[in-house]
Amino acid sequence: MAITAGPVKTYVTTRMIKQTTVTHTPDGDLTGTNATIYGLDLNNTHSQIAHFKIFDLGATTYGTTAPDIAIPVAAGQRQVVTIVEGITMTNCVTWAASQGAGTTAGAALTGGALVAIATVID
């Protein structure tokens, strides 16, 4: 019996998604396809806590649709999250931020910016 071995080629696309001001209005379908999130870098310059929310949907009813990921970022703080195994979004990546936790839309953030950088592979 003969065994043949050859190189295995796997092509993936690693992307960085950066948004300088994440707002109360969801930014939909940032990846255009399914993607796995491996890292988040969130910098909150607001004077209030920011609840950063990620949805696995292209369109979401903010304040009604439960987020798939929710990360609170304290006022004036930066939070870096490394996800070793990754979190797969089977549809796409949509995100938004507000003063409200969880499904609650909450008030819009004021007086600063929430900068979000995500490392994704699709």
Backbone hydrogen bonds, N-H to C=O, Kabsch-Sander energy under -0.5 kcal/mol:
donor,donor_aa,acceptor,acceptor_aa,energy
9,K,7,P,-0.5
10,T,8,V,-0.6
11,Y,9,K,-0.5
12,V,10,T,-0.6
14,T,12,V,-0.6
15,R,13,T,-0.5
15,R,120,V,-3.2
17,I,15,R,-0.5
17,I,118,A,-2.8
18,K,16,M,-0.6
19,Q,116,A,-2.7
22,V,114,L,-2.6
27,D,95,W,-3.1
28,G,26,P,-0.8
29,D,57,L,-0.6
30,L,93,V,-3.3
35,A,89,M,-2.0
36,T,121,I,-2.4
37,I,87,I,-2.8
38,Y,119,T,-2.9
39,G,119,T,-1.1
40,L,81,V,-2.6
41,D,117,I,-2.3
42,L,79,Q,-3.1
43,N,115,V,-2.4
44,N,42,L,-0.5
44,N,77,Q,-3.0
45,T,43,N,-0.7
45,T,113,A,-3.1
47,S,110,T,-0.8
50,A,73,V,-2.6
51,H,98,S,-3.2
52,F,50,A,-0.8
52,F,71,I,-2.6
53,K,96,A,-3.0
54,I,69,I,-2.8
55,F,94,T,-3.4
62,Y,60,T,-1.0
64,T,61,T,-2.3
65,T,61,T,-2.7
68,D,54,I,-2.2
69,I,54,I,-1.8
71,I,52,F,-2.9
73,V,50,A,-2.9
76,G,46,H,-1.0
77,Q,74,A,-1.8
79,Q,42,L,-3.3
81,V,40,L,-3.1
83,I,38,Y,-2.8
83,I,81,V,-0.5
84,V,82,T,-0.7
87,I,37,I,-1.8
88,T,86,G,-0.5
89,M,35,A,-3.7
90,T,88,T,-0.7
94,T,55,F,-2.0
94,T,92,C,-0.5
95,W,27,D,-1.6
96,A,53,K,-1.8
97,A,23,T,-2.3
98,S,51,H,-1.2
99,Q,107,A,-2.7
100,G,105,A,-0.8
104,T,101,A,-1.1
115,V,43,N,-2.5
115,V,113,A,-0.6
116,A,19,Q,-2.4
117,I,41,D,-1.7
118,A,17,I,-2.7
119,T,39,G,-2.2
120,V,15,R,-2.7
120,V,118,A,-0.6
121,I,36,T,-2.1
122,D,13,T,-2.0
